[in-house]
Amino acid sequence: MRKLVFSLFVLSIILSSCQDQKHFKVEFNTPADDLKLNQNLEVNIIPLTDKSIDSVTFQLQHKTGTTTKRFQMPLTDLLLGRHNLKFKIYTKADVFEIKKPLKILNHKPPKIFSYEVINAYPHDIDAYTQGLEFYKDTLYESTGHYGESTLRKVNYKTGEIYKSHQLKNHYFGEGLTVIDDKIYQLTWREGEGLVYDINSFEVIDKFRYNKSEEGWGLCHDENYVYKSDGTDKIWRLDPKTLQEIDYIQPTTHQSISEKLNELEYVDGKIYANTYQKDGVAIINPKNGAIEAVVDFRTLKKQVKQHSDLDVLNGIAYHPKTKKLYVTGKNWNKLFEVKVISK
């Protein structure tokens, strides 16, 4: 019964909004799907009937204001991606509500970086790497596949596996991150993440995915845990409850990126590889702007070529040494790399 009432409520809002759009039309000076950050957006609200506009209030993310039927809005300090510009149009007798969908792209293209291999270390060729992170000088790794998924503590220089925990067969291991001696590991389609004691590898807690669809990549900074789910979103989670707060949409000057997989937090930016592509996007976590892309396409040629060889998927940054490491699914090497401008 509650679901029925809620559905009817949502339907009434949609129908009301559609009816309101019969009375007013909203026009932009630029196509709504091609707006750019820092652009000055010109908005014109046109009456389609004899209803006269007294005033208009608008909201776009955190920006609000009261205006007339024609106004300008600087698209600054905003999250990139798809959003709704909401209007309340006041006439003498009525209030009309309209939502105008729009897409805000970055105002400049991403820089293109290359790489230099500094060192190469042994890596388990049977590891279907899903997550990689340093914590207190030790490398932790999450691997995938049903019936084969593991959590590992690894000597990154020798490839020796100090400790390994086998996940239950119904779990497909995904990304991980480590906070305050707890390891947080995602599962793919099982709708929940696992929390481990870092010393015993014992599962001490679980957390559910609510708004995000699946578990792909995970990293964190001092304020948030960041989670990718295979869509065009990177979710910001509360580090205490692991519940979704909001999200950013990784965006270039041309499009919104999807299927970002493994995540790593590096000096104020999120490094993310795209599923089935051998490159890493460098993302501004404040607004979702893809500021640069590291081209790793030639790196795969430096590992053993075999039938199970898969794409780059594993990014780890050592915050003390400031060194970056990458590997891939079923790669026999872990590479220390330096990112360089082309």
Backbone torsions as a table, in degrees:
resi	resn	phi	psi	omega
1	MET	NA	-42.0	179.7
2	ARG	-62.5	-40.4	179.0
3	LYS	-63.2	-39.2	180.0
4	LEU	-64.9	-44.8	179.8
5	VAL	-62.4	-43.7	179.8
6	PHE	-64.0	-41.7	179.8
7	SER	-62.8	-41.4	178.3
8	LEU	-65.8	-36.8	178.5
9	PHE	-63.7	-47.4	178.6
10	VAL	-61.6	-42.7	179.8
11	LEU	-61.6	-39.5	-179.7
12	SER	-65.1	-36.0	177.8
13	ILE	-66.2	-44.6	-179.7
14	ILE	-61.9	-46.7	-179.6
15	LEU	-63.6	-39.4	179.1
16	SER	-63.2	-42.7	179.2
17	SER	-63.6	-40.2	178.3
18	CYS	-63.9	-40.8	178.3
19	GLN	-64.2	-40.1	-179.4
20	ASP	-63.5	-33.3	-179.6
21	GLN	-71.7	-12.8	174.0
22	LYS	-74.9	-20.7	-178.0
23	HIS	-94.9	-26.1	-175.6
24	PHE	-140.7	148.2	175.9
25	LYS	-122.0	137.4	179.0
26	VAL	-107.8	126.5	179.3
27	GLU	-120.4	142.8	174.5
28	PHE	-112.2	159.9	175.6
29	ASN	-79.5	-9.1	178.7
30	THR	-135.0	145.0	176.5
31	PRO	-51.1	138.6	-172.9
32	ALA	-64.4	-20.2	180.0
33	ASP	-99.4	13.3	-178.3
34	ASP	-139.0	35.6	177.8
35	LEU	-82.2	151.5	-177.8
36	LYS	-122.6	144.1	175.2
37	LEU	-54.9	140.4	-179.6
38	ASN	74.9	0.8	176.0
39	GLN	-72.6	153.3	174.1
40	ASN	-95.5	105.6	-176.8
41	LEU	-85.0	126.4	175.9
42	GLU	-100.6	127.8	-175.9
43	VAL	-119.2	134.9	177.8
44	ASN	-132.0	121.5	178.2
45	ILE	-102.3	119.8	-172.5
46	ILE	-111.6	121.6	174.9
47	PRO	-67.6	136.0	177.7
48	LEU	-104.3	-4.3	177.6
49	THR	-129.9	-164.4	-179.2
50	ASP	-86.7	9.0	-178.7
51	LYS	-75.3	127.6	-177.9
52	SER	-95.1	135.2	-177.5
53	ILE	-84.1	125.3	173.2
54	ASP	-86.6	-48.9	179.6
55	SER	-159.6	166.4	-178.9
56	VAL	-137.4	134.1	168.4
57	THR	-111.0	148.6	-179.0
58	PHE	-137.2	157.5	176.2
59	GLN	-145.5	127.5	171.5
60	LEU	-132.9	105.7	-173.6
61	GLN	56.4	-118.4	-178.2
62	HIS	-90.1	-6.4	-177.9
63	LYS	-85.0	127.6	177.2
64	THR	-134.4	161.0	178.1
65	GLY	-177.6	166.7	174.7
66	THR	-117.6	135.0	-172.8
67	THR	-151.8	-170.1	174.8
68	THR	-103.2	-168.3	-174.8
69	LYS	-72.8	-15.6	177.2
70	ARG	-128.3	127.0	-178.8
71	PHE	-157.5	170.2	177.7
72	GLN	-118.2	144.8	180.0
73	MET	-135.6	118.2	175.4
74	PRO	-73.5	127.7	-178.8
75	LEU	-87.2	67.0	179.9
76	THR	-115.7	155.1	175.8
77	ASP	54.5	49.5	-178.1
78	LEU	-129.0	155.9	170.2
79	LEU	-73.4	139.0	177.5
80	LEU	-80.9	165.0	177.8
81	GLY	108.6	-158.6	-177.1
82	ARG	-88.7	130.2	179.9
83	HIS	-148.4	170.9	176.9
84	ASN	-113.0	130.8	169.4
85	LEU	-92.4	116.9	-172.6
86	LYS	-103.6	137.1	179.5
87	PHE	-124.2	144.0	163.2
88	LYS	-118.8	119.2	-176.1
89	ILE	-108.0	119.1	-176.3
90	TYR	-100.4	127.1	170.5
91	THR	-113.3	-176.3	-179.2
92	LYS	-63.3	-34.4	-173.4
93	ALA	-111.9	-21.1	-170.0
94	ASP	-137.8	166.4	171.4
95	VAL	-124.0	126.5	-178.8
96	PHE	-114.1	139.0	-179.5
97	GLU	-115.6	132.1	-179.8
98	ILE	-134.5	138.2	172.3
99	LYS	-112.5	129.4	178.4
100	LYS	-114.3	107.6	178.6
101	PRO	-69.0	142.9	178.2
102	LEU	-148.5	164.5	179.1
103	LYS	-128.7	122.3	-179.4
104	ILE	-104.1	117.1	178.7
105	LEU	-97.9	164.0	176.2
106	ASN	-69.4	154.1	-174.3
107	HIS	-87.1	-3.7	178.4
108	LYS	-148.3	152.2	-178.7
109	PRO	-71.4	156.0	177.7
110	PRO	-70.2	148.0	172.9
111	LYS	-71.5	150.0	178.9
112	ILE	-108.2	120.8	-179.7
113	PHE	-111.3	155.6	171.4
114	SER	-113.2	-161.7	-176.8
115	TYR	-149.4	162.2	172.7
116	GLU	-130.6	131.1	177.2
117	VAL	-80.0	122.7	179.3
118	ILE	-93.2	-44.9	178.5
119	ASN	-147.4	156.7	173.8
120	ALA	-129.0	133.7	-177.1
121	TYR	-124.7	158.7	178.5
122	PRO	-65.4	143.6	176.9
123	HIS	-140.6	142.6	-177.9
124	ASP	-61.2	115.2	-177.1
125	ILE	-67.3	-18.2	179.1
126	ASP	-91.0	-0.2	-177.9
127	ALA	-84.8	115.1	175.2
128	TYR	-86.3	79.0	-167.4
129	THR	-63.0	130.4	179.2
130	GLN	-121.3	-29.1	180.0
131	GLY	-148.5	147.7	-175.7
132	LEU	-150.7	127.9	180.0
133	GLU	-158.6	140.4	173.2
134	PHE	-87.3	142.8	172.9
135	TYR	-147.1	117.6	-178.4
136	LYS	51.9	52.1	175.4
137	ASP	71.1	3.5	-179.5
138	THR	-113.6	141.5	-179.8
139	LEU	-94.5	130.6	175.4
140	TYR	-114.8	141.9	-174.2
141	GLU	-135.9	140.4	174.7
142	SER	-114.1	133.6	177.8
143	THR	-120.8	159.9	-173.8
144	GLY	-116.3	-167.1	-174.7
145	HIS	90.3	134.9	176.3
146	TYR	-63.8	131.9	-179.7
147	GLY	82.2	-6.3	-178.1
148	GLU	-129.7	-1.6	-174.2
149	SER	-68.0	139.8	-178.3
150	THR	-139.7	163.3	165.4
151	LEU	-117.7	132.1	-172.5
152	ARG	-133.1	148.5	168.3
153	LYS	-111.1	123.2	-165.3
154	VAL	-128.5	143.6	166.5
155	ASN	-83.6	107.0	-171.7
156	TYR	-69.3	-21.5	-178.6
157	LYS	-82.9	-30.3	-177.8
158	THR	-109.5	-17.6	-175.9
159	GLY	84.6	-3.0	-179.4
160	GLU	-63.1	135.4	177.7
161	ILE	-93.6	106.7	-179.3
162	TYR	-68.7	-40.9	-174.7
163	LYS	-151.1	143.3	-179.9
164	SER	-143.6	138.8	176.9
165	HIS	-122.2	124.8	178.9
166	GLN	-86.5	125.2	176.5
167	LEU	-74.1	156.8	175.6
168	LYS	-61.4	152.1	-170.4
169	ASN	-60.8	-23.4	-177.9
170	HIS	-86.5	1.8	177.7
171	TYR	-102.1	138.4	171.0
172	PHE	-111.2	107.2	-175.2
173	GLY	-64.7	142.7	179.0
174	GLU	-131.6	-144.8	-173.4
175	GLY	-66.7	164.1	178.6
176	LEU	-142.5	161.4	168.7
177	THR	-150.9	158.3	-175.5
178	VAL	-124.4	127.5	180.0
179	ILE	-137.3	123.9	173.7
180	ASP	49.8	53.4	176.2
181	ASP	64.2	21.8	173.1
182	LYS	-124.6	134.6	177.4
183	ILE	-99.8	127.6	177.8
184	TYR	-108.2	119.2	-177.1
185	GLN	-122.2	131.8	177.8
186	LEU	-85.8	154.2	165.0
187	THR	-114.5	159.4	-169.3
188	TRP	-73.2	-74.9	-173.6
189	ARG	-111.8	12.2	-175.9
190	GLU	-87.1	-5.7	173.7
191	GLY	75.3	12.9	179.3
192	GLU	-150.5	154.5	175.0
193	GLY	-110.2	159.7	-177.3
194	LEU	-113.1	142.9	178.6
195	VAL	-117.9	127.8	-176.0
196	TYR	-117.8	148.9	163.8
197	ASP	-72.8	129.0	-172.0
198	ILE	-68.0	-24.1	-178.1
199	ASN	-85.7	-44.3	-175.8
200	SER	-94.2	-16.4	-172.3
201	PHE	61.5	22.0	176.5
202	GLU	-81.8	136.9	176.2
203	VAL	-72.2	117.6	-176.5
204	ILE	-109.7	-10.8	-180.0
205	ASP	-166.7	168.1	174.9
206	LYS	-138.3	158.2	174.6
207	PHE	-139.3	144.6	-176.6
208	ARG	-92.3	150.4	168.4
209	TYR	-86.8	132.2	-179.8
210	ASN	-110.0	-68.2	-178.3
211	LYS	-86.9	-32.7	-178.4
212	SER	-77.5	147.7	-169.5
213	GLU	-79.7	-47.5	-176.6
214	GLU	-139.6	178.2	174.9
215	GLY	-107.9	120.5	179.4
216	TRP	-122.6	-80.0	-176.8
217	GLY	-116.5	160.9	-176.2
218	LEU	-149.8	138.5	170.9
219	CYS	-157.9	-179.9	-179.7
220	HIS	-155.2	159.0	166.8
221	ASP	-122.4	-160.1	-176.8
222	GLU	-75.2	-12.0	-176.2
223	ASN	-115.5	-33.5	-172.4
224	TYR	-136.5	158.9	161.4
225	VAL	-101.1	135.5	-179.0
226	TYR	-108.5	135.4	-174.0
227	LYS	-135.6	126.1	172.3
228	SER	-96.8	152.2	-175.3
229	ASP	-135.2	16.4	178.5
230	GLY	89.1	-4.1	178.7
231	THR	-100.1	-156.5	175.8
232	ASP	-94.6	19.9	-176.6
233	LYS	-117.4	144.2	162.1
234	ILE	-115.8	115.2	-174.3
235	TRP	-82.6	142.9	171.8
236	ARG	-100.2	120.0	-177.2
237	LEU	-107.4	150.5	171.4
238	ASP	-69.1	123.2	-176.1
239	PRO	-66.6	-17.1	179.2
240	LYS	-89.5	-40.3	-176.0
241	THR	-104.4	-16.5	-175.8
242	LEU	61.9	24.3	175.9
243	GLN	-92.0	145.8	-179.0
244	GLU	-66.8	132.2	176.0
245	ILE	-99.2	-55.2	176.8
246	ASP	-161.7	-163.2	-178.2
247	TYR	-152.2	160.4	168.8
248	ILE	-112.3	158.7	177.3
249	GLN	-118.9	110.7	-177.8
250	PRO	-61.6	121.8	-167.1
251	THR	-139.2	135.9	172.9
252	THR	-99.2	-166.6	176.4
253	HIS	-77.2	-6.7	-176.5
254	GLN	-121.1	-30.2	-172.2
255	SER	-159.4	170.1	174.4
256	ILE	-98.6	129.6	-175.6
257	SER	-85.5	145.4	178.4
258	GLU	-120.8	167.3	173.3
259	LYS	58.7	37.4	171.4
260	LEU	-72.3	135.4	-167.7
261	ASN	-112.2	-101.7	-177.1
262	GLU	-67.7	136.7	-177.9
263	LEU	-119.8	147.3	173.4
264	GLU	-146.9	135.0	178.6
265	TYR	-91.2	120.9	-174.6
266	VAL	-132.3	106.3	174.1
267	ASP	48.7	51.5	174.9
268	GLY	86.9	0.3	179.0
269	LYS	-124.8	157.6	173.1
270	ILE	-99.9	123.0	172.4
271	TYR	-95.0	130.2	-176.3
272	ALA	-143.2	132.0	173.0
273	ASN	-94.4	151.7	178.7
274	THR	-95.0	134.3	-178.4
275	TYR	-53.9	130.0	178.9
276	GLN	71.5	14.9	176.4
277	LYS	-131.3	141.3	-178.0
278	ASP	-95.6	62.0	177.0
279	GLY	-147.2	161.5	-179.5
280	VAL	-126.9	125.3	176.0
281	ALA	-87.4	139.7	175.2
282	ILE	-106.7	115.5	-166.6
283	ILE	-116.1	137.4	172.0
284	ASN	-78.7	113.8	-176.4
285	PRO	-69.8	-12.3	-179.1
286	LYS	-77.6	-33.9	-177.2
287	ASN	-135.5	-5.8	178.4
288	GLY	92.6	0.8	-177.7
289	ALA	-65.0	127.7	171.9
290	ILE	-82.8	105.0	-172.9
291	GLU	-87.3	-24.1	-179.7
292	ALA	-158.7	161.8	175.2
293	VAL	-133.6	130.2	176.9
294	VAL	-97.7	122.0	-177.8
295	ASP	-87.2	105.2	179.9
296	PHE	-106.4	19.5	-171.9
297	ARG	-60.3	-31.5	-177.9
298	THR	-83.7	-10.5	-175.4
299	LEU	-66.3	-34.7	-177.7
300	LYS	-60.8	-24.7	-180.0
301	LYS	-71.8	-14.1	-176.3
302	GLN	-93.3	4.5	177.1
303	VAL	-110.9	168.6	179.7
304	LYS	-63.8	128.9	-179.9
305	GLN	-87.1	122.1	-179.3
306	HIS	-151.7	172.9	-170.4
307	SER	-67.0	-27.3	-178.7
308	ASP	-95.4	3.6	-178.5
309	LEU	-61.3	131.7	-176.9
310	ASP	-128.8	-168.9	-170.1
311	VAL	-78.4	166.1	171.7
312	LEU	-56.8	130.0	177.6
313	ASN	-166.6	85.7	179.3
314	GLY	163.2	109.8	-177.8
315	ILE	-128.5	124.7	179.5
316	ALA	-135.3	132.5	-179.8
317	TYR	-117.0	128.4	177.5
318	HIS	-92.1	106.5	-172.8
319	PRO	-65.8	-24.0	180.0
320	LYS	-80.5	-45.6	-178.1
321	THR	-88.5	-11.2	-178.8
322	LYS	62.4	30.6	-179.5
323	LYS	-104.6	145.6	-177.9
324	LEU	-111.7	136.9	-178.9
325	TYR	-127.3	142.6	177.4
326	VAL	-138.5	151.9	173.5
327	THR	-149.5	-168.2	-179.5
328	GLY	-147.5	178.8	-179.7
329	LYS	-72.9	117.4	-179.0
330	ASN	64.5	32.6	172.0
331	TRP	-88.0	145.0	179.1
332	ASN	-94.1	8.5	179.2
333	LYS	-137.7	147.1	169.0
334	LEU	-111.4	127.7	-174.2
335	PHE	-108.3	132.1	164.1
336	GLU	-87.0	124.7	-174.0
337	VAL	-127.7	157.2	172.8
338	LYS	-118.7	127.2	179.0
339	VAL	-82.1	130.0	-177.4
340	ILE	-132.1	154.5	177.0
341	SER	-75.3	142.2	178.0
342	LYS	-74.2	NA	NA
